[in-house]
Amino acid sequence: MTDEFSLPTELRLLILTPENILFEGFVEWAEVPLADGWIGIGPGHAPLVAALGQGDVRFAHRGERGEIPVAGGILRIDQEVCAVLSGGLAEEAEAQAEAQEALAERLEEALYEVFAPEEVEALEQT
């Protein structure tokens, strides 16, 4: 009696945002940024749920490497699929951070227009 056990050779990868399906296909492997580091995922990976970090999901698809930026969300792996459920693209998160930084700079400039420099410095110390 011979029982053969074979591992799958491909992993079904889905990368989704609330607006779009960014990627759907079978891959040889994937690397996903988590909130606390990176994880490598291959066919037959154990089930897992984890918090996504910001970075590029990397994968090999038909011999070609691909990368898709993500910014937070959930990673869910089960026996059939690896699903990357992202709240948005990393570029969008970077653009939001840049917009917030620009707003902070404009607000600081506005403070100096209204108050004397020593008053602004006193406010910064509190």
DSSP file (Angstrom, degrees, kcal/mol; ACC not computed):
  #  RESIDUE AA STRUCTURE BP1 BP2  ACC     N-H-->O    O-->H-N    N-H-->O    O-->H-N    TCO  KAPPA ALPHA  PHI   PSI    X-CA   Y-CA   Z-CA
    1    1 A M              0   0    0      0, 0.0     2,-0.5     0, 0.0     0, 0.0   0.000 360.0 360.0 360.0 125.0    0.0    0.0    0.0
    2    2 A T        -     0   0    0      2,-0.0     2,-0.7     0, 0.0     0, 0.0  -0.969 360.0-167.9-122.3 120.4    1.4    3.3   -1.0
    3    3 A D        -     0   0    0     -2,-0.5     2,-0.5     2,-0.0     0, 0.0  -0.923  13.4-155.8-103.6 114.5   -0.1    6.6    0.1
    4    4 A E        -     0   0    0     -2,-0.7     2,-0.5     2,-0.0    -2,-0.0  -0.771   6.8-166.9 -93.7 134.2    1.4    9.5   -1.9
    5    5 A F        -     0   0    0     -2,-0.5     2,-0.4     2,-0.0    -2,-0.0  -0.978   9.5-179.8-118.7 121.7    1.3   12.8   -0.3
    6    6 A S        -     0   0    0     -2,-0.5     3,-0.1     0, 0.0    -2,-0.0  -0.974  21.3-134.5-126.0 138.0    2.0   15.8   -2.6
    7    7 A L        -     0   0    0     -2,-0.4    37,-0.1     1,-0.1    -2,-0.0  -0.555  35.7 -99.2 -81.4 150.1    2.1   19.4   -1.7
    8    8 A P        -     0   0    0      0, 0.0    -1,-0.1     0, 0.0     3,-0.1  -0.336  23.2-149.7 -64.3 153.9    0.4   21.9   -4.0
    9    9 A T  S    S+     0   0    0     33,-0.1     2,-0.3    -3,-0.1    -2,-0.0   0.551  74.9  44.8-102.8 -11.0    2.7   23.7   -6.4
   10   10 A E        -     0   0    0     32,-0.1     2,-0.4    16,-0.0    34,-0.2  -0.935  64.7-147.3-134.2 158.2    0.8   27.0   -6.7
   11   11 A L  E     -A   27   0A   0     16,-2.9    16,-3.1    -2,-0.3     2,-0.6  -0.981  20.7-128.1-123.6 131.6   -1.0   29.3   -4.3
   12   12 A R  E     -A   26   0A   0     68,-0.4    70,-3.1    -2,-0.4     2,-0.5  -0.730  31.0-165.5 -82.4 121.5   -4.1   31.3   -5.2
   13   13 A L  E     -Ab  25  82A   0     12,-3.3    12,-2.0    -2,-0.6     2,-0.4  -0.924  12.4-176.4-114.3 129.9   -3.4   34.9   -4.4
   14   14 A L  E     -Ab  24  83A   0     68,-2.6    70,-3.3    -2,-0.5     2,-0.5  -0.994   4.0-171.9-121.2 129.8   -6.1   37.7   -4.2
   15   15 A I  E     +Ab  23  84A   0      8,-2.6     7,-2.4    -2,-0.4     8,-1.5  -0.972  20.8 173.6-122.1 115.1   -5.1   41.3   -3.5
   16   16 A L  E     -Ab  21  85A   0     68,-3.1    70,-3.1    -2,-0.5     5,-0.2  -0.909  23.0-173.7-127.2 146.0   -8.2   43.4   -2.9
   17   17 A T        -     0   0    0      3,-2.8    70,-0.2    -2,-0.3    71,-0.1  -0.793  49.4 -98.7-118.6 171.3   -9.1   47.0   -1.9
   18   18 A P  S    S+     0   0    0      0, 0.0    69,-0.1     0, 0.0     3,-0.1   0.797 124.8  38.3 -59.5 -25.1  -12.6   48.1   -1.2
   19   19 A E  S    S+     0   0    0      1,-0.1     2,-0.3     0, 0.0    69,-0.0   0.786 121.2  17.3 -95.2 -30.0  -12.6   49.6   -4.8
   20   20 A N        -     0   0    0      3,-0.0    -3,-2.8     0, 0.0     2,-0.7  -0.922  59.4-121.0-144.3 159.2  -10.8   47.0   -6.9
   21   21 A I  E     -A   16   0A   0     -2,-0.3    -5,-0.2    -5,-0.2     3,-0.1  -0.945  32.1-176.7 -95.5 110.2   -9.4   43.6   -7.4
   22   22 A L  E     +     0   0A   0     -7,-2.4     2,-0.3    -2,-0.7    -6,-0.2   0.819  65.7   0.5 -81.7 -32.1   -5.7   44.4   -7.8
   23   23 A F  E     +A   15   0A   0     -8,-1.5    -8,-2.6    -3,-0.1     2,-0.3  -0.964  56.2 173.3-156.6 139.8   -4.5   40.9   -8.5
   24   24 A E  E     +A   14   0A   0     -2,-0.3     2,-0.3   -10,-0.2   -10,-0.2  -0.903  38.7  90.1-147.2 118.6   -6.1   37.5   -8.8
   25   25 A G  E    S-A   13   0A   0    -12,-2.0   -12,-3.3    -2,-0.3     2,-0.4  -0.982  71.5 -69.8 175.5 178.4   -4.2   34.5   -9.9
   26   26 A F  E     -A   12   0A   0     -2,-0.3     2,-0.3   -14,-0.2    36,-0.3  -0.798  47.7-176.7 -95.9 133.8   -2.0   31.5   -9.1
   27   27 A V  E     -A   11   0A   0    -16,-3.1   -16,-2.9    -2,-0.4    34,-0.2  -0.859  34.9-133.5-128.0 159.8    1.5   32.2   -7.9
   28   28 A E  S    S-     0   0    0     32,-2.4     2,-0.3     1,-0.3    33,-0.1   0.830  88.4 -18.1 -79.4 -34.4    4.6   30.2   -6.9
   29   29 A W  E     -C   60   0A   0     31,-0.6    31,-1.6    13,-0.2     2,-0.3  -0.969  58.9-152.4-161.2 166.0    5.1   32.3   -3.7
   30   30 A A  E     -CD  59  41A   0     11,-2.3    11,-3.5    -2,-0.3     2,-0.4  -0.992   5.2-154.3-145.9 148.8    4.3   35.6   -2.1
   31   31 A E  E     -CD  58  40A   0     27,-3.0    27,-2.4    -2,-0.3     9,-0.2  -0.997  19.5-169.8-122.1 129.4    5.9   37.9    0.5
   32   32 A V  E     - D   0  39A   0      7,-2.6     7,-1.8    -2,-0.4     2,-0.5  -0.964  22.0-125.7-126.6 132.6    3.5   40.1    2.4
   33   33 A P  E     - D   0  38A   0      0, 0.0    20,-2.4     0, 0.0     5,-0.2  -0.635  31.5-167.8 -76.1 125.8    4.3   43.1    4.7
   34   34 A L  E >   -ED  52  37A   0      3,-3.9     3,-1.2    -2,-0.5    18,-0.3  -0.626  37.6-103.2-105.0 169.5    2.7   42.6    8.1
   35   35 A A  T 3  S+     0   0    0     16,-2.4    17,-0.1     1,-0.2    19,-0.1   0.787 123.6  33.3 -61.2 -27.1    2.3   45.1   10.9
   36   36 A D  T 3  S-     0   0    0     15,-0.3     2,-0.3     1,-0.2    -1,-0.2   0.133 131.6 -54.4-118.8  20.3    5.3   43.4   12.7
   37   37 A G  E <  S-D   34   0A   0     -3,-1.2    -3,-3.9     2,-0.0     2,-0.3  -0.947  73.6 -47.2 142.8-162.0    7.5   42.3    9.9
   38   38 A W  E     -D   33   0A   0     -2,-0.3     2,-0.4    -5,-0.2    -7,-0.0  -0.756  37.5-159.3-109.2 154.5    7.4   40.2    6.7
   39   39 A I  E     -D   32   0A   0     -7,-1.8    -7,-2.6    -2,-0.3     2,-0.4  -1.000   9.1-146.2-133.3 135.7    5.9   36.8    6.0
   40   40 A G  E     -D   31   0A   0     -2,-0.4     2,-0.5    -9,-0.2    -9,-0.2  -0.840  18.3-164.4 -96.5 136.1    6.8   34.4    3.1
   41   41 A I  E     +D   30   0A   0    -11,-3.5   -11,-2.3    -2,-0.4   -30,-0.1  -0.981  11.2 172.4-128.3 127.9    3.9   32.3    1.9
   42   42 A G    >   -     0   0    0     -2,-0.5     3,-1.4   -13,-0.2   -13,-0.2  -0.749  47.4 -64.4-122.7 173.4    4.1   29.3   -0.3
   43   43 A P  T 3  S+     0   0    0      0, 0.0   -32,-0.1     0, 0.0    -1,-0.1  -0.311 122.0  24.5 -57.4 139.0    1.7   26.6   -1.5
   44   44 A G  T 3  S+     0   0    0    -34,-0.2    35,-0.1     1,-0.2   -33,-0.1   0.634  84.9 166.2  80.0  14.3    0.3   24.6    1.4
   45   45 A H    <   -     0   0    0     -3,-1.4    -1,-0.2     1,-0.1     3,-0.1  -0.266  43.3-100.2 -61.2 147.9    0.9   27.3    4.0
   46   46 A A        -     0   0    0      1,-0.1    -1,-0.1    33,-0.0    31,-0.0  -0.347  48.9 -87.5 -65.2 149.3   -0.8   26.9    7.3
   47   47 A P        +     0   0    0      0, 0.0     2,-0.3     0, 0.0    31,-0.2  -0.277  59.7 166.7 -58.9 145.4   -4.0   28.9    7.9
   48   48 A L  E     - F   0  77A   0     29,-2.0    29,-3.2    -3,-0.1     2,-0.4  -0.984  31.0-160.4-161.5 145.4   -3.4   32.3    9.3
   49   49 A V  E     + F   0  76A   0     -2,-0.3     2,-0.3    27,-0.2    27,-0.2  -0.997  30.0 158.8-128.7 130.1   -5.0   35.7    9.9
   50   50 A A  E     - F   0  75A   0     25,-2.3    25,-3.0    -2,-0.4     2,-0.4  -0.968  42.6-100.1-148.6 160.6   -2.7   38.7   10.5
   51   51 A A  E     - F   0  74A   0     -2,-0.3   -16,-2.4    23,-0.2   -15,-0.3  -0.703  39.8-128.9 -84.5 130.9   -2.6   42.5   10.3
   52   52 A L  E     -EF  34  73A   0     21,-2.1    21,-0.6    -2,-0.4   -18,-0.3  -0.448  18.5-156.9 -75.2 149.9   -1.1   44.0    7.2
   53   53 A G  E     -     0   0A   0    -20,-2.4    19,-1.9    19,-0.2     2,-0.5  -0.329  33.9 -80.3-103.5-164.5    1.6   46.6    7.3
   54   54 A Q  E    S+ F   0  71A   0     17,-0.3     2,-0.3   -20,-0.2    17,-0.2  -0.882  81.5  71.9-104.2 134.6    2.5   49.1    4.6
   55   55 A G  E    S- F   0  70A   0     15,-2.4    15,-3.4    -2,-0.5     2,-0.5  -0.978  81.5 -43.0 157.9-164.1    4.7   48.0    1.7
   56   56 A D  E     - F   0  69A   0     -2,-0.3     2,-0.6    13,-0.3    -2,-0.0  -0.838  38.2-138.7-101.3 130.0    4.7   45.9   -1.4
   57   57 A V  E     - F   0  68A   0     11,-3.2    11,-2.0    -2,-0.5     2,-0.3  -0.785  30.2-160.3 -77.6 121.8    3.2   42.5   -1.7
   58   58 A R  E     +CF  31  67A   0    -27,-2.4   -27,-3.0    -2,-0.6     2,-0.3  -0.832  18.8 158.1-108.0 145.6    5.8   40.6   -3.8
   59   59 A F  E     -CF  30  66A   0      7,-2.1     7,-3.0    -2,-0.3     2,-0.5  -0.989  38.6-122.3-159.0 162.0    5.0   37.4   -5.7
   60   60 A A  E     +CF  29  65A   0    -31,-1.6   -32,-2.4    -2,-0.3   -31,-0.6  -0.968  29.9 178.8-112.5 124.7    6.1   35.2   -8.6
   61   61 A H  E >   - F   0  64A   0      3,-3.6     3,-1.9    -2,-0.5   -34,-0.1  -0.970  69.9 -20.8-131.4 114.5    3.5   34.6  -11.3
   62   62 A R  T 3  S-     0   0    0     -2,-0.5    -1,-0.1   -36,-0.3     3,-0.1   0.888 127.7 -50.7  54.1  42.7    4.3   32.5  -14.3
   63   63 A G  T 3  S+     0   0    0      1,-0.2     2,-0.3     0, 0.0    -1,-0.3   0.359 120.1 106.5  81.1  -7.3    8.0   33.0  -13.8
   64   64 A E  E <   -F   61   0A   0     -3,-1.9    -3,-3.6     0, 0.0     2,-0.3  -0.812  66.6-128.7-105.2 145.5    7.7   36.7  -13.6
   65   65 A R  E     -F   60   0A   0     -2,-0.3     2,-0.3    -5,-0.2    -5,-0.2  -0.736  27.1-172.7 -92.1 142.3    8.0   38.7  -10.4
   66   66 A G  E     -F   59   0A   0     -7,-3.0    -7,-2.1    -2,-0.3     2,-0.4  -0.924  10.7-164.1-130.9 158.1    5.3   41.2   -9.4
   67   67 A E  E     -F   58   0A   0     -2,-0.3    -9,-0.2    -9,-0.2   -11,-0.0  -0.995   4.9-178.0-142.1 135.6    4.8   43.9   -6.7
   68   68 A I  E     -F   57   0A   0    -11,-2.0   -11,-3.2    -2,-0.4     2,-0.2  -0.982  25.9-129.3-134.4 123.0    1.7   45.6   -5.6
   69   69 A P  E     +F   56   0A   0      0, 0.0     2,-0.3     0, 0.0   -13,-0.3  -0.475  29.4 179.2 -74.1 139.3    1.8   48.3   -2.9
   70   70 A V  E     -F   55   0A   0    -15,-3.4   -15,-2.4    19,-0.3     2,-0.3  -0.932  20.0-154.7-134.2 160.0   -0.6   48.0    0.0
   71   71 A A  E     -F   54   0A   0     17,-1.9    16,-0.3     1,-0.5   -17,-0.3  -0.752  60.1 -44.4-139.5  89.6   -1.2   50.1    3.1
   72   72 A G  E    S+     0   0A   0    -19,-1.9    15,-1.9    -2,-0.3    16,-0.5   0.243  77.2 109.4  74.4 160.0   -2.7   48.2    6.1
   73   73 A G  E     -FG  52  86A   0    -21,-0.6   -21,-2.1    13,-0.3     2,-0.4  -0.987  64.3 -46.9 138.3-146.8   -5.6   45.8    6.2
   74   74 A I  E     -FG  51  85A   0     11,-2.7    11,-3.2    -2,-0.3     2,-0.5  -0.976  30.3-152.7-131.7 139.9   -5.9   42.0    6.8
   75   75 A L  E     -FG  50  84A   0    -25,-3.0   -25,-2.3    -2,-0.4     2,-0.4  -0.952  18.3-176.8-106.6 130.6   -4.0   39.0    5.5
   76   76 A R  E     -FG  49  83A   0      7,-2.7     7,-3.4    -2,-0.5     2,-0.5  -0.981   3.5-177.6-132.2 121.6   -6.1   35.8    5.5
   77   77 A I  E     +FG  48  82A   0    -29,-3.2   -29,-2.0    -2,-0.4     2,-0.2  -0.970  11.6 157.7-118.4 129.8   -4.7   32.4    4.4
   78   78 A D        -     0   0    0      3,-2.4   -34,-0.1    -2,-0.5   -33,-0.1  -0.690  59.6 -77.3-131.8-168.1   -6.7   29.2    4.3
   79   79 A Q  S    S+     0   0    0     -2,-0.2   -35,-0.2     1,-0.2     3,-0.1   0.714 126.9  31.5 -67.7 -19.4   -6.3   25.9    2.4
   80   80 A E  S    S+     0   0    0      1,-0.3   -68,-0.4   -69,-0.1     2,-0.3   0.724 120.4  20.3-110.4 -27.1   -7.5   27.4   -0.8
   81   81 A V        -     0   0    0    -70,-0.1    -3,-2.4     2,-0.0     2,-0.6  -0.991  48.6-142.9-150.4 150.2   -6.5   31.0   -1.0
   82   82 A C  E     -bG  13  77A   0    -70,-3.1   -68,-2.6    -2,-0.3     2,-0.5  -0.968  31.6-167.6-109.7 111.3   -4.2   33.7    0.3
   83   83 A A  E     -bG  14  76A   0     -7,-3.4    -7,-2.7    -2,-0.6     2,-0.7  -0.898  13.8-165.3-109.7 123.8   -6.3   36.9    0.5
   84   84 A V  E     -bG  15  75A   0    -70,-3.3   -68,-3.1    -2,-0.5     2,-0.9  -0.926   9.0-170.7-105.2 108.0   -4.7   40.3    1.0
   85   85 A L  E     -bG  16  74A   0    -11,-3.2   -11,-2.7    -2,-0.7     2,-0.3  -0.843  11.9-172.9-105.9  98.2   -7.5   42.7    2.0
   86   86 A S  E     - G   0  73A   0    -70,-3.1   -13,-0.3    -2,-0.9   -14,-0.1  -0.709  31.5-143.6-100.4 142.0   -6.0   46.2    1.9
   87   87 A G  S    S-     0   0    0    -15,-1.9     2,-0.3    -2,-0.3   -14,-0.1   0.676  80.5 -38.5 -70.7 -17.4   -7.6   49.4    3.1
   88   88 A G  S    S-     0   0    0    -16,-0.5   -17,-1.9   -72,-0.1     2,-0.2  -0.973  75.8 -62.6 174.8 179.4   -5.8   51.2    0.2
   89   89 A L     >  -     0   0    0     -2,-0.3     4,-1.8   -19,-0.2     3,-0.4  -0.571  40.6-122.1 -85.1 149.6   -2.7   51.5   -1.8
   90   90 A A  H  > S+     0   0    0      1,-0.2     4,-2.7   -35,-0.2     5,-0.2   0.865 113.2  58.3 -58.4 -37.2    0.6   52.5   -0.2
   91   91 A E  H  > S+     0   0    0      1,-0.2     4,-2.6     2,-0.2    -1,-0.2   0.893 104.6  51.2 -61.5 -38.2    0.8   55.4   -2.6
   92   92 A E  H  > S+     0   0    0     -3,-0.4     4,-2.3     2,-0.2    -1,-0.2   0.912 110.5  48.3 -64.4 -41.7   -2.5   56.7   -1.3
   93   93 A A  H  X S+     0   0    0     -4,-1.8     4,-2.3     2,-0.2    -2,-0.2   0.903 112.4  48.7 -65.1 -40.9   -1.3   56.5    2.3
   94   94 A E  H  X S+     0   0    0     -4,-2.7     4,-2.6     2,-0.2    -2,-0.2   0.907 110.6  51.0 -64.8 -40.7    1.9   58.3    1.4
   95   95 A A  H  X S+     0   0    0     -4,-2.6     4,-2.3     1,-0.2    -2,-0.2   0.896 110.3  49.6 -63.0 -39.6   -0.1   61.0   -0.4
   96   96 A Q  H  X S+     0   0    0     -4,-2.3     4,-2.4     2,-0.2    -1,-0.2   0.908 111.0  49.4 -65.4 -41.2   -2.3   61.4    2.7
   97   97 A A  H  X S+     0   0    0     -4,-2.3     4,-2.3     2,-0.2    -2,-0.2   0.909 111.7  48.6 -64.3 -41.5    0.8   61.7    4.9
   98   98 A E  H  X S+     0   0    0     -4,-2.6     4,-2.5     2,-0.2    -1,-0.2   0.897 111.0  50.5 -64.8 -39.6    2.3   64.3    2.6
   99   99 A A  H  X S+     0   0    0     -4,-2.3     4,-2.2     2,-0.2    -2,-0.2   0.898 110.8  49.2 -65.0 -39.9   -0.9   66.2    2.6
  100  100 A Q  H  X S+     0   0    0     -4,-2.4     4,-2.3     2,-0.2    -2,-0.2   0.893 111.1  49.7 -65.9 -39.1   -1.1   66.1    6.4
  101  101 A E  H  X S+     0   0    0     -4,-2.3     4,-2.1     2,-0.2    -2,-0.2   0.915 110.9  49.2 -65.3 -42.5    2.5   67.3    6.6
  102  102 A A  H  X S+     0   0    0     -4,-2.5     4,-2.3     1,-0.2    -2,-0.2   0.896 110.6  51.1 -62.8 -40.0    1.8   70.2    4.2
  103  103 A L  H  X S+     0   0    0     -4,-2.2     4,-2.5     2,-0.2    -2,-0.2   0.916 108.6  51.3 -63.1 -43.2   -1.2   71.2    6.2
  104  104 A A  H  X S+     0   0    0     -4,-2.3     4,-2.1     1,-0.2    -1,-0.2   0.892 110.1  49.9 -61.8 -39.4    0.8   71.2    9.4
  105  105 A E  H  X S+     0   0    0     -4,-2.1     4,-2.3     2,-0.2    -1,-0.2   0.913 110.9  48.8 -65.0 -42.3    3.4   73.5    7.7
  106  106 A R  H  X S+     0   0    0     -4,-2.3     4,-2.2     1,-0.2    -2,-0.2   0.888 111.0  50.7 -64.9 -38.1    0.7   75.9    6.5
  107  107 A L  H  X S+     0   0    0     -4,-2.5     4,-1.9     2,-0.2    -1,-0.2   0.890 109.6  50.0 -66.5 -38.7   -0.8   76.0   10.0
  108  108 A E  H  X S+     0   0    0     -4,-2.1     4,-1.8     2,-0.2    -2,-0.2   0.916 110.4  50.1 -65.5 -41.5    2.5   76.7   11.5
  109  109 A E  H  X S+     0   0    0     -4,-2.3     4,-1.3     1,-0.2    -2,-0.2   0.894 108.8  53.0 -60.8 -39.5    3.0   79.6    9.0
  110  110 A A  H  X S+     0   0    0     -4,-2.2     4,-1.4     1,-0.2    -1,-0.2   0.872 104.9  55.1 -64.6 -36.6   -0.4   80.9    9.9
  111  111 A L  H  X S+     0   0    0     -4,-1.9     4,-3.4     1,-0.2     3,-0.4   0.920 106.5  50.6 -60.9 -43.5    0.6   80.9   13.6
  112  112 A Y  H  < S+     0   0    0     -4,-1.8    -1,-0.2     1,-0.2    -2,-0.2   0.766 107.3  54.6 -67.6 -24.3    3.6   83.1   12.8
  113  113 A E  H  < S+     0   0    0     -4,-1.3    -1,-0.2    -5,-0.2    -2,-0.2   0.811 118.5  33.8 -74.4 -29.7    1.4   85.5   10.9
  114  114 A V  H  < S+     0   0    0     -4,-1.4     2,-0.3    -3,-0.4    -2,-0.2   0.835 121.5  40.8 -94.7 -38.3   -0.9   85.9   13.9
  115  115 A F  S  < S-     0   0    0     -4,-3.4    -1,-0.1    -5,-0.2     0, 0.0  -0.739  85.8-102.7-113.8 159.0    1.5   85.7   16.8
  116  116 A A    >>  -     0   0    0     -2,-0.3     4,-2.0     1,-0.1     3,-0.8  -0.443  40.6-108.9 -71.0 152.7    5.0   86.9   17.5
  117  117 A P  H 3> S+     0   0    0      0, 0.0     4,-2.4     0, 0.0     5,-0.2   0.860 119.5  53.3 -54.3 -38.9    7.7   84.3   17.2
  118  118 A E  H 3> S+     0   0    0      1,-0.2     4,-1.8     2,-0.2     5,-0.1   0.836 107.5  51.7 -68.3 -29.5    8.3   84.2   20.9
  119  119 A E  H <> S+     0   0    0     -3,-0.8     4,-2.0     2,-0.2    -1,-0.2   0.888 109.8  49.1 -70.2 -39.3    4.6   83.5   21.5
  120  120 A V  H  X S+     0   0    0     -4,-2.0     4,-2.3     2,-0.2    -2,-0.2   0.923 110.9  50.1 -64.7 -43.9    4.6   80.6   19.0
  121  121 A E  H  X S+     0   0    0     -4,-2.4     4,-1.4     1,-0.2    -1,-0.2   0.888 109.1  51.8 -61.6 -39.3    7.7   79.2   20.7
  122  122 A A  H  X S+     0   0    0     -4,-1.8     4,-0.7     1,-0.2    -1,-0.2   0.894 109.8  50.1 -64.2 -39.2    6.0   79.4   24.1
  123  123 A L  H >< S+     0   0    0     -4,-2.0     3,-0.8     1,-0.2    -2,-0.2   0.892 107.2  54.1 -65.3 -38.9    3.0   77.6   22.6
  124  124 A E  H 3< S+     0   0    0     -4,-2.3    -1,-0.2     1,-0.2    -2,-0.2   0.806 104.5  55.7 -65.5 -29.2    5.3   74.8   21.2
  125  125 A Q  H 3<        0   0    0     -4,-1.4    -1,-0.2     1,-0.2    -2,-0.2   0.664 360.0 360.0 -78.8 -16.3    6.7   74.3   24.7
  126  126 A T    <<        0   0    0     -3,-0.8    -1,-0.2    -4,-0.7    -2,-0.2   0.463 360.0 360.0 -91.0 360.0    3.4   73.6   26.3
